[in-house]
């Protein structure tokens, strides 16, 4: 019964991962000859269904929404370029580009809506099942999910954020004489 419930849960989680939408900003480093796909500076390739939706060229800075379907990164809507390559920021300048630009779409801590979050959650659930099967003679679905949530919080950086906020609270209390 437990294995059947976990299989159903894992299947539902995998199915949810196919409909996630995210937004990314980057610089186009290559465009395929068909004009149906392009590469960003992080190395990932993105596809457009209709070549007319790619209104950008190599060197253009772009921001667009995409969905992850398995290994495919599919653009939602149009990709409109900046029109010209923009030089790299000089030392001391401030860039408004998100952290994602330098890392090819991945950030840490992992946002709750990021596609990687679903992958981390699946991995956490798989490892929680394995862990609870090895440690407990029998575990309920709720117990497995509690362990999975702890694994997810650690791998996605949620615990780092919690610890940082606690340290900030302690510092503020110290400053206020509490």
N, C-alpha and C positions, 0 to 999 in steps of 0.2 A: 504494500500500500504506500509506504513512504517513498520508495523508488518511483512508483507511478506518479505520485504527486509532484516529485521533484522534476521528473521528465516533462510533465505538463507545464510546470512553472518555467523551466529552462526554455522550452519551445516558445512560450508566450513572450519571454524576454527577447529571444532571438528575432521573433516576428516584429516586435516593436522597434528594433534597431534599424529596420529597413526604411522607416518613415521619418527619420530624424533630419531636421534641416538645420544648417549652420551657416554663418556668414564668415567670410575670410577676406583679408586684404593682402595683396602681394604685388609683385612685379612679374610680368610675363617674360619668361626667358626663352620660350620656344613656342612656335605654332605649327601644327601639323599641316601638310600640304593640302589636305581636304578642307581645312578651316573648321573642322568639327571638334578639334581638341587642342589644348594648349597646356603648357607647363608653367607653374609658378616657381619663384625663387627657392621655395622649400623643397622642390623636387617632385611634387605630386602633379599628376596629369588630371585635367578636368575636361569633361566632354559636354558639347552642346548638341542638341538634336538637330537643330536647324543652323547651318553655317551663317545665316544672316543675323543670328543672335550674338555672334562674336564680332563686336564692333571695337576691336582693340588689336594692337600689333605688339610685336616683340619690343620690350623696353617700357611699355605702358604700365602705369600703376592702376590697379583695378580693385574694386570691392564688389562682391556678389554673394548670392545665396546658393547653396548646393545641398544635395542629399547624397548620402552614402548608401549604395545598393551593393552589398557584398564588397568586392574590391573596386567597384566603379564609383567615381565621384562625378555626379551629374549636376550641371548648372541648372538653376531654376531662373527662367527669364533671360534677360539680356546681360551681356558683359560689355560695358562701355569703358574704353580706355581713357587715360589722361591726355592722350594725343602726342606725348613726347616722353622720352625717358627722363626721369628725374634723377639728378645726381645724388649720391649718398650724402647724408648729413655730415657736416664738419664737426670737429671736436668742440664740445660745449654747446652744440645746437640741440634743440628739443624736437623730437619727432612725434607726430600725433599717431603714427602707425601702431597698432596693437602688437603685443608680444608675439602673436601668431605669425607675423610676417617673417621673422627670423627663424622660426621653427617649423615652417611648412604647415601651419594650421593647428599645431598642437600646443597646448598651454599646460602649465602646472602652477598651482593646483588646477585640477580638471573641473571646468564649469559643469553645472548640473545638466545643461542642455547640449553639451558637446558629444559628438558621436563616440569618442573614446570612452566616455562615461559608461555607455552600454557595454562596450567590450570589457571594461574593468569590472562591471557588475556581473557579467557572465562568468568571468574568470573567478571572481570572489565566490560566486555561488558554487561553481564546480569544486573549488578548493575547500569550501565549507562542508560540502557533502563528504568529500574524502576525509577531511579532518574529523568530522563528527562520527563517521563510520569507524575510524581508527581509535578514537578516544572513548566514545560512549557505546554501551551495549545496545541502546536504542535511543534515538533522538527524535523529537517531534519536528514537524516542519517549522514551527515557530523558533525552535532552538537553532535549527540549521540557518534560518534566515537571520537570526541575531548574530551568529558567527559571520555570515556573509556580509552583513552590514558593517561589522568591525573591520573585516578585510578590505571592503570597499573604501571605508573612511580613511584607512591607512594608505592604500595605493593611490587614491585620488587626491590626497593632500588635505582632506578635511580635518584630520587630527592636527596637522601642522598649523592650520588656521586657528583651530580651537585653542591650542597651546599658546600661540602668539597673542590671541585676544586675552587670555588669562594673564599673561605676562604684562600686557598693557594695563589691565585692570589693577594689578599689583603695583605697578609703577605710579599710576595715577593716585591710588590710595596712599602710597608712601609720600608723594608730593603733597597731598592734602592732609597729611598727618594722621591718617586713619590706622 
